[in-house]
Amino acid sequence: MLITTIFDYDFMRTAFAAGTIVAIVAGAVGYFLVLRNLAFAGHALSHVGFAGATGAVLVGVAPLWGLVSFTLAAGIAMGLLGERLRGRDVAVGIILSLALGFGVLFLHFYTSFATQTTSLLFGNVLGVSIGGVWNLFALAVAALVGLGIISRPLLFASVDPEMAEARGVSLRRVSVLFLVVVALAVAEATQVVGILLVFSLMVGPAAAALRLSNRFTMALAISIGFAVAQTWLGIVMAFVTDWPPSFWITLISCLTYGCSLLVTWPGRARYRKIVARDVAPAP
Amino acid sequence: MNAVELTGVALARGGRTVLAGVDAHIAPGEFIAILGPNGSGKTTLLQAILGLIQPARGEIRILGQKATPGAATVGYLPQKRGSISDMPLRGWDFVASAVKGERWGLPRIKAEDRADIAGALALVEATGLAARPMAQLSGGEVQRMLLAKALLGRPKVLLLDEPLMSLDLRFQAGVVALVRRIQKDLGLTVLFTAHELNPLLEAIDRVFYLAEGRAALGPVDEIVTSEMLSRLYRTPIDVIRLPDGRRIVVSAHGEIDIHAHHHDL
C-alpha cells in the first residue's frame, strides 16, 4: 500500500507532521487575512523574512529565527503605520525589493548557502528535522493562541471598523496584534512552501473557503481543511512523482481556488435581478 | 433623569473649536433630528456623545452616566461604512460579528446571544434576510441589517448618523418609519442626523440644530420655517404647508433636497 510505504520513512512522517501544523495555522490566519483584504501583507512579510533568514545564517543563527524576528518587526511596523500604508504600493514595493536585495547581499557573503537558498525561496517540507517540527509546533501554538485571544474584536473590526471603534475597540491595537500573528504564520508557511509561495498556503485555501461559505465558522473550518488537504496531497504526490512538494501544493491550491470560482451560490440569479431592478430607470 | 444631557459643552477637533456653549436636555423617548450644514459638527457631536471625543469643556451624560466608549446603553449606526458589496458573510453572521465584539477571546455565540440576534433581526423585520449573503441585499435591506447590529444588547439611546444617505426616496421613508416604530415600541431615545429633511418631518419630536459653532434644541414648529432654515443653511429655503398640515422643505432652486445646495463652511 502506498500509504504504508510513505509512513515507512522518517522524513515523510516529519514532513506530514510539519505540513499539518503549518497548514492549520495558515488556513486559520489566512481566513482573516482575506477577510481584511490584506492578502498582499502576507506576501510582503515573507519577502522581508528572506533578509532575516539569510542574515541569521550569516551571523550563525538558524534561519527560522532570523525569519521570525524580521517578519515580526515588519508586521508590527505595518500595523502601526496602518491606514497610512493604504495606496502606498510604490513605497511598500520598494521596501520589499530592498529586503530581497539585502538577502542577496547576505548570501554573497555566505557563499556555501546556495542549496539552502532554494529551500528558503521555494520551501522544503521533506527536509524538516524532528527539532524543526517542535519549533514549528511552538510557533503554531503561539500563533493560534494569539489569534484565539484577538479573534472576537478582530472579526468585529474586520466586518465593521467604524462600529467597532465606537464600541471601544482600538482598531490600531487589533491591527498590530493581528499582523504579529500573521508574521508568525508567514514564518511557518515558508518552512513548507518557501518565501515566494506563501500565497498558495495562506491565501488560496482561505479565498476558496470565503467563496464557498458565507458563515464565519464554516468558512474558517473549510479554509483550514483545504490548507491541510492540499498539503497532505502535495506531499503524497511529491512522494509518488519525485517532483517538489511545493509544486504540487501550489498547483492544488490554484485548482481549488479555480473550482471555487465555478460554484455559484443559489440566489446569485436573484442578486442579478435585484441589481437590474435597482439600476433600472423609473418607468 | 435625562436620556442625553449636555452641560456647557465645547468640542474641539484638531485644535479647532467646532461647537461651544452647548446645553441640551433630551428626555427618554424623544426622537431628535440633528440638522446643520456640512462641517457644522454633527458627526463630532455624535462622537462626543459616544465618548470617543472628550469635550474640551463641560460634561455629557447618558442616562446619568458620563459618556464612555462601548457603553451598553448606547447603540450607534456609523455614517461611514465598510464596503458591503464584497462582504463574504450572510446576514446572520454579519449581525453576529458585532455581539460583544469589544471583548477579547473567541467569537463564540451563546444561546442568550442567539436570542439577542434573533430579537434584533425581528425588530427590523429582517428575520427572512438572515440566511441571505450580505452582498446580495439591496440598499434598504443592508440598512436594516446595520440597524439590527445597532440594536444588539437593547440600548436605550440610539445614535443614527446619516442613515438615509444614498437611499432611494421609497427606502428613506421606509427606514424612518421603521426607526419610528422601534423607537415607540422600545421607548428609545433616537438622535438622527440627516441632510434630507422631508422624510423625517412627520417623525421627529424636536430638532437639534447646529450652525456657526453653536447648537440648540428647538421645537419643529420654530426651526422648520423658511426663515430659520434659510439662515441655518445660508441658502434660500422655503417650508411649504400642505392642506393636511404636513410640511415640505423646498430649496430656492426647486429641489427637495437641501444637501444638493450646501456650501461648505
Chai-1 contact restraints between the chains, C-beta under 6 A:
chainA,res_idxA,chainB,res_idxB,connection_type,confidence,min_distance_angstrom,max_distance_angstrom,comment,restraint_id
A,G148,B,L106,contact,1.0,0.0,6.0,A-B,restraint_1
A,I149,B,W104,contact,1.0,0.0,6.0,A-B,restraint_2
A,S151,B,L106,contact,1.0,0.0,6.0,A-B,restraint_3
A,S151,B,P107,contact,1.0,0.0,6.0,A-B,restraint_4
A,R152,B,R103,contact,1.0,0.0,6.0,A-B,restraint_5
A,R152,B,G105,contact,1.0,0.0,6.0,A-B,restraint_6
A,R152,B,P107,contact,1.0,0.0,6.0,A-B,restraint_7
A,P153,B,G101,contact,1.0,0.0,6.0,A-B,restraint_8
A,L155,B,S97,contact,1.0,0.0,6.0,A-B,restraint_9
A,L155,B,P107,contact,1.0,0.0,6.0,A-B,restraint_10
A,F156,B,S97,contact,1.0,0.0,6.0,A-B,restraint_11
A,F156,B,A98,contact,1.0,0.0,6.0,A-B,restraint_12
A,F156,B,G101,contact,1.0,0.0,6.0,A-B,restraint_13
A,V159,B,S97,contact,1.0,0.0,6.0,A-B,restraint_14
A,D160,B,G82,contact,1.0,0.0,6.0,A-B,restraint_15
A,E162,B,P78,contact,1.0,0.0,6.0,A-B,restraint_16
A,E162,B,K80,contact,1.0,0.0,6.0,A-B,restraint_17
A,M163,B,P78,contact,1.0,0.0,6.0,A-B,restraint_18
A,A164,B,G101,contact,1.0,0.0,6.0,A-B,restraint_19
A,A166,B,L50,contact,1.0,0.0,6.0,A-B,restraint_20
A,A166,B,Y76,contact,1.0,0.0,6.0,A-B,restraint_21
A,R167,B,G70,contact,1.0,0.0,6.0,A-B,restraint_22
A,R167,B,E102,contact,1.0,0.0,6.0,A-B,restraint_23
A,G168,B,P69,contact,1.0,0.0,6.0,A-B,restraint_24
A,G168,B,G70,contact,1.0,0.0,6.0,A-B,restraint_25
A,G168,B,E102,contact,1.0,0.0,6.0,A-B,restraint_26
A,V169,B,E102,contact,1.0,0.0,6.0,A-B,restraint_27
A,L210,B,P88,contact,1.0,0.0,6.0,A-B,restraint_28
A,N214,B,P88,contact,1.0,0.0,6.0,A-B,restraint_29
A,N214,B,L89,contact,1.0,0.0,6.0,A-B,restraint_30
A,N214,B,R90,contact,1.0,0.0,6.0,A-B,restraint_31
A,N214,B,P133,contact,1.0,0.0,6.0,A-B,restraint_32
A,R215,B,D93,contact,1.0,0.0,6.0,A-B,restraint_33
A,F216,B,D93,contact,1.0,0.0,6.0,A-B,restraint_34
A,Y271,B,Q136,contact,1.0,0.0,6.0,A-B,restraint_35
A,I274,B,S138,contact,1.0,0.0,6.0,A-B,restraint_36
